[in-house]
Amino acid sequence: MAVNTNRHFGKGSSEPSFANDGQLRLFSMRFCPFAHRIHLVLNAKNIPYHVAYINLSDKPEWYSKLNPNGKVPALQLVNEPGEPFLAESMVIAEYLDEKYPEVKLFPDDPLEKAQTKLWVERFGSIAGAFYKLVYEKNADDVNEQLLKTFYAELGQYETELARRGTRYFAGAKPGIFDYAVWPWFERFGILGSLIGDKYSLDDKFPKLAQWLHLTREDLAVQKHLLSTYTHTQFSLGRRDGTPHYDLLVEES
Ligand SMILES: N[C@@H](CCC(=O)N[C@@H](CS)C(=O)NCC(=O)O)C(=O)O
């Protein structure tokens, strides 16, 4: 099967045949927010790359051999001896930032860099609450608790953005802080169709709402952007145990 299409490689597929042109190879899944981070970093840095999407419910045998942790994202560095694989989205992002410094995404200042990483790490609690709200069919009272956590944590990012007084978390232009959290913000609209009026950012978080609007227009973001409708379609399938990985292939 060809690479660089939206179709996902599954069990029984043969290994992708990448062009031997020295470009990085990204193993991804079209709806994975962690892999999404790496698409954004590569796009922002204008680094050309090949992508092979993996069906995570029915992984190809060759993928576990190539990348024993079996997760996405994974980046294969074809120009390094032994063509090693890197895993973990933030590790990959930092590697790319150091290796391709023309467009810098991490702060140069060590303290700012450490603080940015802490904010990204902290975002895990929002991502976790969001994941449960979407994928766990909880009783209403549990949802209320999760929603409270979700909004309380988002409030911290609203305050931080106001404190910084900049358009983006990273300053005048988007940086790794923005790109690392964007994949979840792009998906938050899913909550609208699941919990209705209880979900809204605009009235609660004006700074984040403005940031959301600006960041959506960024070119790197635009290149990998999916609509709330598409994200919702995927999530509903996954929630029912039938994730529709090739949703975009059939739509186009
Ligand atoms: N901490 C990892 C998380 C990656 C992750 O959980 N990816 C999911 C897809 S969104 C995955 O590969 N799941 C398949 C599996 O765990 O086997 C990162 O930041 O890259």
The ligand as an SDF file (V2000), in Angstrom:
LIG
                    3D

 20 19  0  0  0  0  0  0  0  0999 V2000
    2.9260    9.4330   25.8110 N   0  0  0  0  0  0  0  0  0  0  0  0
    2.7950    9.0490   24.4180 C   0  0  0  0  0  0  0  0  0  0  0  0
    1.3550    8.6160   24.1780 C   0  0  0  0  0  0  0  0  0  0  0  0
    1.1560    8.0060   22.7970 C   0  0  0  0  0  0  0  0  0  0  0  0
   -0.1610    7.2140   22.7330 C   0  0  0  0  0  0  0  0  0  0  0  0
   -0.7660    6.8810   23.7620 O   0  0  0  0  0  0  0  0  0  0  0  0
   -0.6050    6.9040   21.5100 N   0  0  0  0  0  0  0  0  0  0  0  0
   -1.7730    6.0740   21.3340 C   0  0  0  0  0  0  0  0  0  0  0  0
   -2.6710    6.5880   20.2110 C   0  0  0  0  0  0  0  0  0  0  0  0
   -3.3390    8.2020   20.5030 S   0  0  0  0  0  0  0  0  0  0  0  0
   -1.3350    4.6770   20.9040 C   0  0  0  0  0  0  0  0  0  0  0  0
   -0.3890    4.5110   20.1750 O   0  0  0  0  0  0  0  0  0  0  0  0
   -2.0870    3.6590   21.3440 N   0  0  0  0  0  0  0  0  0  0  0  0
   -1.8590    2.3030   20.9080 C   0  0  0  0  0  0  0  0  0  0  0  0
   -1.2410    1.4600   21.9690 C   0  0  0  0  0  0  0  0  0  0  0  0
   -1.1020    1.9310   23.1120 O   0  0  0  0  0  0  0  0  0  0  0  0
   -0.9250    0.3140   21.6790 O   0  0  0  0  0  0  0  0  0  0  0  0
    3.2140   10.2170   23.5360 C   0  0  0  0  0  0  0  0  0  0  0  0
    3.2210   11.3660   24.0160 O   0  0  0  0  0  0  0  0  0  0  0  0
    3.5760    9.9880   22.3780 O   0  0  0  0  0  0  0  0  0  0  0  0
  1  2  1  0
  2  3  1  0
  2 18  1  0
  3  4  1  0
  4  5  1  0
  5  6  2  0
  5  7  1  0
  7  8  1  0
  8  9  1  0
  8 11  1  0
  9 10  1  0
 11 12  2  0
 11 13  1  0
 13 14  1  0
 14 15  1  0
 15 16  2  0
 15 17  1  0
 18 19  2  0
 18 20  1  0
M  END
$$$$
